[in-house]
Amino acid sequence: MLICRAEKIVLSELTILNYNSMADIKSYYLATNYKVAVFTLPIRIGQIHPELEALLLSYGHTQWCYLTSWNPRSQWQELETNQSRNKELLSMIEETPSYKVFPGVGESPDGDWSEESFLILGMDEKAGYRLAVKFEQNAFVCGEKGSVAKLVMTELS
């Protein structure tokens, strides 16, 4: 998931993102704007999203997840690596024909950090969790029709 305002340190070939604690990382996730190409407003943790509610209704789904495979374990990766990982994630998502996928971008409030992501209609929390762990994500976002968006921390966090 998205990391914002992290300090990036480059030591020869090694790039590390520094955090004081997992609580810091979680606070970044909570502040993130989870954007979707077809929405005018981002999904926000703890809020119901009217456009998402309408989209769920129009496709006959009741559950959704918002996932990325960028920056596993919140460790910075090269753009090409992240894009390749997201292609693999999309390929796995598309193995379930009933899912409806929309491109998105998780973005820090100040716009300094972003990660390409996917909104997947029809995916339940359990399936989202499995994919988040497979792609070494600390967290992902999910929800159900009529409920607020929630942040789910994985066992990796």
N, CA, C and O of each residue as an XYZ file, in Angstrom:
628
protein
N       0.833     -1.173      0.000
C       0.000      0.000      0.000
C       0.879      1.238      0.000
O       2.106      1.163     -0.078
N       0.230      2.345      0.088
C       0.919      3.609     -0.124
C       1.691      4.069      1.106
O       1.235      3.934      2.241
N       2.851      4.607      0.849
C       3.674      5.214      1.875
C       3.858      6.669      1.494
O       4.240      6.962      0.361
N       3.599      7.576      2.396
C       3.808      8.976      2.047
C       4.714      9.646      3.075
O       4.795      9.242      4.235
N       5.384     10.676      2.601
C       6.307     11.462      3.431
C       7.377     10.612      4.109
O       7.852     10.952      5.193
N       7.751      9.520      3.477
C       8.851      8.723      4.001
C      10.167      9.306      3.517
O      10.249      9.824      2.403
N      11.168      9.226      4.327
C      12.475      9.721      3.933
C      13.163      8.645      3.105
O      13.278      7.501      3.544
N      13.615      9.000      1.922
C      14.297      8.052      1.054
C      15.797      8.303      1.160
O      16.268      9.421      0.950
N      16.538      7.250      1.489
C      17.975      7.335      1.617
C      18.594      6.404      0.581
O      18.192      5.245      0.477
N      19.565      6.894     -0.185
C      20.237      6.070     -1.181
C      21.680      5.868     -0.742
O      22.440      6.827     -0.613
N      22.049      4.613     -0.514
C      23.406      4.246     -0.155
C      23.904      3.298     -1.236
O      23.515      2.130     -1.250
N      24.736      3.760     -2.122
C      25.187      3.077     -3.338
C      23.997      2.464     -4.056
O      23.188      3.216     -4.598
N      23.840      1.154     -4.093
C      22.747      0.523     -4.829
C      21.503      0.293     -3.963
O      20.471     -0.138     -4.478
N      21.584      0.564     -2.695
C      20.510      0.240     -1.764
C      19.655      1.472     -1.487
O      20.173      2.532     -1.138
N      18.359      1.324     -1.643
C      17.428      2.399     -1.315
C      16.523      1.917     -0.192
O      15.947      0.832     -0.275
N      16.400      2.711      0.845
C      15.634      2.318      2.018
C      14.657      3.440      2.359
O      14.999      4.620      2.272
N      13.451      3.065      2.742
C      12.508      4.040      3.285
C      12.551      3.911      4.805
O      12.419      2.809      5.338
N      12.733      5.019      5.496
C      12.842      4.987      6.956
C      11.539      5.395      7.621
O      10.889      6.354      7.206
N      11.166      4.658      8.654
C       9.974      4.936      9.449
C      10.341      4.751     10.903
O      11.241      3.984     11.242
N       9.636      5.459     11.752
C       9.853      5.262     13.175
C       9.167      4.003     13.670
O       9.668      3.340     14.579
N       8.015      3.664     13.079
C       7.261      2.500     13.550
C       6.198      2.106     12.541
O       5.905      2.853     11.608
N       5.625      0.930     12.736
C       4.502      0.495     11.907
C       3.315      1.439     12.111
O       2.499      1.604     11.204
N       3.208      2.054     13.276
C       2.133      3.032     13.510
C       2.280      4.221     12.559
O       1.282      4.771     12.094
N       3.528      4.620     12.270
C       3.759      5.688     11.300
C       3.249      5.276      9.923
O       2.561      6.043      9.250
N       3.594      4.056      9.512
C       3.157      3.567      8.212
C       1.636      3.515      8.151
O       1.035      3.937      7.163
N       1.013      2.998      9.208
C      -0.451      2.915      9.229
C      -1.072      4.302      9.114
O      -2.087      4.469      8.438
N      -0.483      5.285      9.756
C      -1.039      6.647      9.672
C      -0.959      7.169      8.244
O      -1.840      7.913      7.811
N       0.086      6.790      7.501
C       0.188      7.177      6.095
C      -0.932      6.538      5.291
O      -1.571      7.193      4.468
N      -1.165      5.251      5.535
C      -2.239      4.556      4.818
C      -3.593      5.217      5.093
O      -4.407      5.381      4.184
N      -3.822      5.586      6.331
C      -5.102      6.196      6.711
C      -5.304      7.557      6.050
O      -6.439      7.957      5.795
N      -4.226      8.264      5.773
C      -4.312      9.598      5.164
C      -4.365      9.555      3.639
O      -4.634     10.569      2.995
N      -4.109      8.389      3.067
C      -4.009      8.264      1.611
C      -5.329      8.540      0.910
O      -6.401      8.220      1.424
N      -5.235      9.137     -0.272
C      -6.373      9.293     -1.181
C      -6.328      8.116     -2.151
O      -5.398      8.002     -2.950
N      -7.320      7.253     -2.083
C      -7.389      6.077     -2.953
C      -8.241      6.456     -4.164
O      -9.469      6.373     -4.137
N      -7.551      6.872     -5.223
C      -8.232      7.384     -6.412
C      -8.569      6.260     -7.382
O      -7.862      5.256     -7.472
N      -9.670      6.457     -8.106
C     -10.112      5.521     -9.137
C     -10.445      6.346    -10.370
O     -11.094      7.388    -10.274
N     -10.000      5.876    -11.526
C     -10.128      6.644    -12.766
C     -11.554      7.106    -13.048
O     -11.749      8.187    -13.603
N     -12.551      6.308    -12.675
C     -13.945      6.652    -13.010
C     -14.642      7.491    -11.934
O     -15.816      7.826    -12.088
N     -13.942      7.837    -10.850
C     -14.539      8.618     -9.763
C     -14.025     10.049     -9.778
O     -12.894     10.313    -10.185
N     -14.869     10.965     -9.331
C     -14.431     12.354     -9.194
C     -13.742     12.602     -7.854
O     -12.914     13.507     -7.745
N     -14.072     11.810     -6.834
C     -13.478     11.950     -5.503
C     -12.779     10.655     -5.099
O     -13.197      9.577     -5.522
N     -11.720     10.739     -4.285
C     -11.027      9.520     -3.856
C     -11.810      8.763     -2.782
O     -12.636      9.335     -2.071
N     -11.529      7.472     -2.684
C     -12.016      6.665     -1.568
C     -11.176      7.051     -0.362
O      -9.958      7.196     -0.469
N     -11.826      7.219      0.787
C     -11.138      7.565      2.035
C     -11.519      6.549      3.105
O     -12.679      6.150      3.211
N     -10.544      6.142      3.889
C     -10.780      5.203      4.984
C     -11.781      5.820      5.958
O     -11.682      6.993      6.318
N     -12.753      4.995      6.378
C     -13.741      5.443      7.360
C     -14.910      6.201      6.764
O     -15.739      6.739      7.498
N     -14.986      6.250      5.440
C     -16.081      6.974      4.784
C     -16.789      6.081      3.760
O     -16.180      5.199      3.156
N     -18.072      6.330      3.586
C     -18.825      5.717      2.499
C     -18.607      6.576      1.263
O     -18.619      7.804      1.348
N     -18.409      5.944      0.124
C     -18.136      6.656     -1.121
C     -19.354      6.521     -2.038
O     -19.607      5.428     -2.544
N     -20.118      7.598     -2.268
C     -21.352      7.508     -3.061
C     -21.152      6.969     -4.483
O     -21.974      6.191     -4.967
N     -20.074      7.374     -5.153
C     -19.835      6.874     -6.512
C     -19.523      5.373     -6.498
O     -19.931      4.646     -7.404
N     -18.814      4.920     -5.492
C     -18.522      3.492     -5.356
C     -19.804      2.719     -5.072
O     -20.010      1.632     -5.611
N     -20.652      3.269     -4.240
C     -21.948      2.624     -3.955
C     -22.751      2.443     -5.247
O     -23.317      1.377     -5.488
N     -22.795      3.478     -6.063
C     -23.538      3.416     -7.334
C     -22.901      2.406     -8.288
O     -23.611      1.683     -8.989
N     -21.566      2.351     -8.318
C     -20.865      1.412     -9.185
C     -21.137     -0.031     -8.755
O     -21.370     -0.898     -9.597
N     -21.106     -0.284     -7.457
C     -21.435     -1.622     -6.951
C     -22.835     -2.031     -7.394
O     -23.045     -3.154     -7.853
N     -23.780     -1.124     -7.255
C     -25.166     -1.396     -7.644
C     -25.266     -1.686     -9.141
O     -25.955     -2.620     -9.551
N     -24.586     -0.894     -9.945
C     -24.696     -1.057    -11.395
C     -24.094     -2.371    -11.886
O     -24.527     -2.896    -12.912
N     -23.110     -2.910    -11.178
C     -22.498     -4.182    -11.576
C     -23.012     -5.367    -10.751
O     -22.571     -6.497    -10.961
N     -23.924     -5.128     -9.829
C     -24.509     -6.206     -9.043
C     -23.557     -6.831     -8.032
O     -23.689     -8.011     -7.707
N     -22.607     -6.060     -7.537
C     -21.667     -6.553     -6.523
C     -21.957     -5.895     -5.178
O     -22.557     -4.823     -5.109
N     -21.519     -6.561     -4.111
C     -21.712     -6.011     -2.771
C     -20.405     -5.782     -2.032
O     -20.393     -5.139     -0.982
N     -19.299     -6.302     -2.569
C     -18.007     -6.180     -1.899
C     -16.962     -5.651     -2.874
O     -17.126     -5.731     -4.091
N     -15.882     -5.108     -2.310
C     -14.799     -4.572     -3.140
C     -13.496     -4.544     -2.368
O     -13.482     -4.528     -1.137
N     -12.402     -4.538     -3.111
C     -11.059     -4.355     -2.541
C     -10.283     -3.372     -3.399
O     -10.547     -3.223     -4.593
N      -9.338     -2.715     -2.788
C      -8.437     -1.781     -3.464
C      -7.030     -2.260     -3.155
O      -6.594     -2.224     -2.004
N      -6.315     -2.714     -4.189
C      -5.015     -3.351     -4.002
C      -3.944     -2.773     -4.919
O      -4.228     -2.219     -5.981
N      -2.719     -2.923     -4.474
C      -1.541     -2.665     -5.291
C      -0.535     -3.755     -4.988
O      -0.672     -4.485     -4.007
N       0.471     -3.860     -5.830
C       1.597     -4.746     -5.518
C       2.896     -3.944     -5.447
O       3.978     -4.514     -5.309
N       2.783     -2.632     -5.542
C       3.966     -1.753     -5.513
C       4.647     -1.809     -4.141
O       4.002     -2.013     -3.113
N       5.953     -1.624     -4.160
C       6.752     -1.429     -2.947
C       6.438     -2.439     -1.844
O       5.922     -2.069     -0.790
N       6.753     -3.726     -2.087
C       6.456     -4.761     -1.094
C       7.063     -4.435      0.269
O       8.189     -3.951      0.379
N       6.272     -4.719      1.295
C       6.667     -4.441      2.688
C       7.077     -2.973      2.879
O       7.905     -2.645      3.730
N       6.476     -2.112      2.066
C       6.728     -0.664      2.136
C       8.192     -0.318      1.883
O       8.711      0.659      2.422
N       8.843     -1.120      1.066
C      10.224     -0.851      0.669
C      10.233     -0.398     -0.784
O       9.725     -1.096     -1.661
N      10.808      0.763     -1.034
C      10.819      1.372     -2.342
C      11.409      0.431     -3.393
O      12.423     -0.224     -3.153
N      10.759      0.373     -4.562
C      11.231     -0.410     -5.706
C      11.288      0.500     -6.932
O      10.621      1.533     -6.974
N      12.071      0.123     -7.909
C      12.143      0.850     -9.175
C      10.781      0.809     -9.873
O      10.013     -0.134     -9.687
N      10.488      1.827    -10.669
C       9.226      1.922    -11.395
C       8.958      0.666    -12.220
O       7.853      0.123    -12.182
N       9.954      0.207    -12.958
C       9.777     -0.964    -13.824
C       9.419     -2.206    -13.013
O       8.590     -3.011    -13.437
N      10.039     -2.359    -11.857
C       9.737     -3.490    -10.974
C       8.295     -3.407    -10.495
O       7.563     -4.396    -10.536
N       7.889     -2.225    -10.039
C       6.518     -2.037     -9.560
C       5.500     -2.291    -10.667
O       4.483     -2.944    -10.431
N       5.755     -1.791    -11.851
C       4.821     -1.988    -12.951
C       4.718     -3.463    -13.331
O       3.630     -3.949    -13.640
N       5.821     -4.163    -13.312
C       5.825     -5.596    -13.597
C       5.031     -6.360    -12.541
O       4.266     -7.268    -12.866
N       5.215     -5.994    -11.301
C       4.476     -6.644    -10.208
C       2.972     -6.394    -10.361
O       2.165     -7.295    -10.134
N       2.601     -5.171    -10.747
C       1.177     -4.873    -10.909
C       0.571     -5.622    -12.091
O      -0.607     -5.979    -12.052
N       1.356     -5.867    -13.142
C       0.860     -6.687    -14.257
C       0.573     -8.101    -13.784
O      -0.427     -8.703    -14.175
N       1.452     -8.629    -12.940
C       1.234     -9.969    -12.382
C      -0.009     -9.985    -11.491
O      -0.810    -10.917    -11.556
N      -0.168     -8.952    -10.660
C      -1.361     -8.855     -9.813
C      -2.618     -8.800    -10.666
O      -3.580     -9.518    -10.393
N      -2.626     -7.967    -11.688
C      -3.800     -7.847    -12.557
C      -4.117     -9.185    -13.223
O      -5.284     -9.559    -13.338
N      -3.108     -9.888    -13.652
C      -3.304    -11.195    -14.272
C      -3.996    -12.157    -13.310
O      -4.884    -12.910    -13.711
N      -3.597    -12.134    -12.060
C      -4.226    -13.005    -11.053
C      -5.665    -12.576    -10.782
O      -6.546    -13.422    -10.634
N      -5.905    -11.278    -10.718
C      -7.271    -10.775    -10.497
C      -8.172    -11.209    -11.641
O      -9.310    -11.622    -11.417
N      -7.669    -11.118    -12.862
C      -8.469    -11.435    -14.046
C      -8.776    -12.925    -14.189
O      -9.559    -13.312    -15.056
N      -8.166    -13.766    -13.349
C      -8.497    -15.191    -13.340
C      -9.906    -15.444    -12.829
O     -10.467    -16.518    -13.045
N     -10.479    -14.456    -12.150
C     -11.864    -14.563    -11.671
C     -12.719    -13.654    -12.542
O     -12.743    -12.439    -12.347
N     -13.432    -14.255    -13.519
C     -14.175    -13.454    -14.505
C     -15.271    -12.565    -13.916
O     -15.658    -11.576    -14.539
N     -15.772    -12.898    -12.733
C     -16.855    -12.094    -12.156
C     -16.368    -10.765    -11.577
O     -17.174     -9.866    -11.337
N     -15.060    -10.633    -11.351
C     -14.530     -9.371    -10.837
C     -14.588     -8.298    -11.924
O     -14.382     -8.580    -13.105
N     -14.867     -7.090    -11.514
C     -14.800     -5.927    -12.392
C     -13.678     -5.044    -11.863
O     -13.702     -4.633    -10.703
N     -12.685     -4.748    -12.720
C     -11.469     -4.061    -12.287
C     -11.394     -2.665    -12.890
O     -11.663     -2.466    -14.074
N     -11.024     -1.704    -12.051
C     -10.839     -0.320    -12.473
C      -9.460      0.145    -12.028
O      -9.069     -0.108    -10.889
N      -8.712      0.820    -12.900
C      -7.397      1.326    -12.498
C      -7.522      2.463    -11.493
O      -8.481      3.234    -11.509
N      -6.537      2.541    -10.631
C      -6.526      3.595     -9.627
C      -5.110      3.992     -9.269
O      -4.139      3.421     -9.765
N      -5.011      4.983     -8.397
C      -3.729      5.451     -7.883
C      -3.926      5.827     -6.424
O      -4.743      6.690     -6.101
N      -3.177      5.179     -5.547
C      -3.135      5.604     -4.154
C      -2.153      6.751     -4.061
O      -1.026      6.639     -4.544
N      -2.559      7.859     -3.445
C      -1.738      9.065     -3.474
C      -1.729      9.741     -2.109
O      -2.752      9.814     -1.427
N      -0.563     10.230     -1.728
C      -0.461     10.994     -0.483
C      -1.257     12.283     -0.621
O      -1.442     12.771     -1.736
N      -1.737     12.848      0.492
C      -2.517     14.083      0.430
C      -1.798     15.233     -0.276
O      -2.440     16.068     -0.914
N      -0.476     15.280     -0.164
C       0.272     16.365     -0.816
C       0.689     16.019     -2.246
O       1.292     16.844     -2.932
N       0.371     14.801     -2.699
C       0.672     14.392     -4.061
C       2.133     14.029     -4.303
O       2.522     13.778     -5.444
N       2.949     13.996     -3.248
C       4.368     13.673     -3.407
C       4.631     12.190     -3.638
O       5.697     11.826     -4.134
N       3.693     11.342     -3.292
C       3.890      9.901     -3.398
C       2.644      9.270     -3.991
O       1.525      9.630     -3.624
N       2.832      8.332     -4.906
C       1.678      7.619     -5.454
C       2.066      6.215     -5.873
O       3.232      5.934     -6.148
N       1.075      5.339     -5.918
C       1.248      3.958     -6.354
C       0.065      3.552     -7.221
O      -1.089      3.743     -6.836
N       0.352      2.994     -8.385
C      -0.717      2.481     -9.231
C      -1.403      1.325     -8.510
O      -0.749      0.489     -7.887
N      -2.729      1.291     -8.606
C      -3.524      0.338     -7.843
C      -4.722     -0.110     -8.662
O      -4.910      0.311     -9.804
N      -5.537     -0.983     -8.048
C      -6.752     -1.465     -8.688
C      -7.903     -1.478     -7.700
O      -7.745     -1.892     -6.552
N      -9.066     -1.021     -8.155
C     -10.317     -1.235     -7.450
C     -10.938     -2.474     -8.070
O     -11.133     -2.530     -9.284
N     -11.252     -3.469     -7.246
C     -11.816     -4.719     -7.740
C     -13.192     -4.922     -7.127
O     -13.314     -5.211     -5.936
N     -14.225     -4.769     -7.946
C     -15.593     -5.036     -7.493
C     -15.807     -6.546     -7.475
O     -15.366     -7.258     -8.378
N     -16.487     -7.024     -6.439
C     -16.795     -8.445     -6.323
C     -15.787     -9.218     -5.493
O     -16.045    -10.367     -5.135
N     -14.649     -8.621     -5.179
C     -13.636     -9.306     -4.369
C     -13.939     -9.092     -2.892
O     -14.131     -7.961     -2.446
N     -13.980    -10.195     -2.130
C     -14.230    -10.069     -0.699
C     -12.913     -9.866      0.063
O     -11.827     -9.993     -0.501
N     -13.034     -9.553      1.334
C     -11.871     -9.246      2.162
C     -10.888    -10.410      2.218
O      -9.676    -10.196      2.182
N     -11.392    -11.630      2.305
C     -10.526    -12.800      2.404
C      -9.664    -12.954      1.146
O      -8.465    -13.216      1.245
N     -10.265    -12.794     -0.020
C      -9.507    -12.883     -1.280
C      -8.512    -11.731     -1.383
O      -7.384    -11.925     -1.836
N      -8.922    -10.534     -0.967
C      -8.023     -9.389     -0.968
C      -6.833     -9.612     -0.047
O      -5.701     -9.262     -0.380
N      -7.100    -10.192      1.103
C      -6.044    -10.475      2.072
C      -5.012    -11.439      1.475
O      -3.807    -11.213      1.579
N      -5.503    -12.517      0.850
C      -4.592    -13.494      0.245
C      -3.673    -12.835     -0.786
O      -2.466    -13.078     -0.796
N      -4.252    -12.001     -1.652
C      -3.430    -11.327     -2.666
C      -2.470    -10.315     -2.037
O      -1.319    -10.205     -2.459
N      -2.940     -9.584     -1.036
C      -2.064     -8.607     -0.366
C      -0.854     -9.311      0.245
O       0.270     -8.823      0.125
N      -1.070    -10.442      0.891
C       0.044    -11.185      1.489
C       0.946    -11.756      0.400
O       2.170    -11.692      0.517
N       0.355    -12.317     -0.659
C       1.156    -12.871     -1.754
C       2.092    -11.819     -2.339
O       3.233    -12.117     -2.692
N       1.600    -10.589     -2.437
C       2.409     -9.512     -3.008
C       3.112     -8.678     -1.932
O       3.572     -7.567     -2.195
N       3.186     -9.232     -0.718
C       3.952     -8.662      0.389
C       3.535     -7.248      0.755
O       4.373     -6.373      0.973
N       2.222     -7.039      0.819
C       1.695     -5.730      1.200
C       1.389     -5.705      2.698
O       0.884     -6.682      3.250
N       1.693     -4.602      3.338
C       1.382     -4.447      4.759
C      -0.110     -4.279      5.003
O      -0.615     -4.609      6.076
N      -0.817     -3.757      3.990
C      -2.234     -3.444      4.179
C      -2.918     -3.311      2.829
O      -2.267     -3.219      1.789
N      -4.246     -3.301      2.867
C      -5.061     -3.016      1.691
C      -6.378     -2.426      2.186
O      -6.646     -2.397      3.387
N      -7.189     -1.958      1.250
C      -8.459     -1.317      1.588
C      -9.584     -2.176      1.027
O      -9.469     -2.732     -0.065
N     -10.677     -2.280      1.788
C     -11.816     -3.039      1.292
C     -13.100     -2.494      1.907
O     -13.079     -1.629      2.782
N     -14.212     -3.027      1.423
C     -15.496     -2.609      1.964
C     -16.647     -3.401      1.385
O     -16.478     -4.250      0.511
N     -17.816     -3.094      1.901
C     -19.064     -3.704      1.450
C     -20.069     -2.605      1.179
O     -19.974     -1.504      1.721
N     -21.020     -2.919      0.342
C     -22.083     -1.958      0.015
C     -22.723     -1.448      1.303
O     -23.082     -2.233      2.181
N     -22.860     -0.136      1.407
C     -23.497      0.469      2.571
C     -22.590      0.647      3.775
O     -23.039      1.117      4.820
N     -21.312      0.278      3.647
C     -20.366      0.384      4.763
C     -19.195      1.281      4.387
O     -18.937      1.543      3.212
N     -18.493      1.745      5.417
C     -17.336      2.605      5.195
C     -16.155      1.785      4.676
O     -16.073      0.579      4.910
N     -15.253      2.448      3.978
C     -14.008      1.827      3.529
C     -13.150      1.536      4.753
O     -13.040      2.361      5.660
N     -12.541      0.347      4.765
C     -11.696      0.015      5.928
C     -10.306     -0.403      5.488
O     -10.109     -0.992      4.426
N      -9.360     -0.078      6.340
C      -7.970     -0.466      6.145
C      -7.770     -1.798      6.854
O      -8.101     -1.938      8.031
N      -7.225     -2.779      6.131
C      -6.931     -4.089      6.718
C      -5.425     -4.274      6.720
O      -4.794     -4.301      5.663
N      -4.856     -4.402      7.898
C      -3.429     -4.660      8.030
C      -3.205     -6.168      7.903
O      -3.981     -6.961      8.435
N      -2.147     -6.559      7.199
C      -1.868     -7.983      7.017
C      -0.897     -8.478      8.085
O      -0.392     -7.706      8.900
N      -0.655     -9.769      8.057
C       0.277    -10.393      9.005
C       1.708     -9.893      8.810
O       2.556    -10.070      9.685
N       1.970     -9.272      7.668
C       3.314     -8.769      7.388
C       3.610     -7.483      8.134
O       4.770     -7.093      8.269
N       2.564     -6.816      8.623
C       2.755     -5.492      9.226
C       3.100     -5.542     10.692
O       3.286     -4.499     11.318
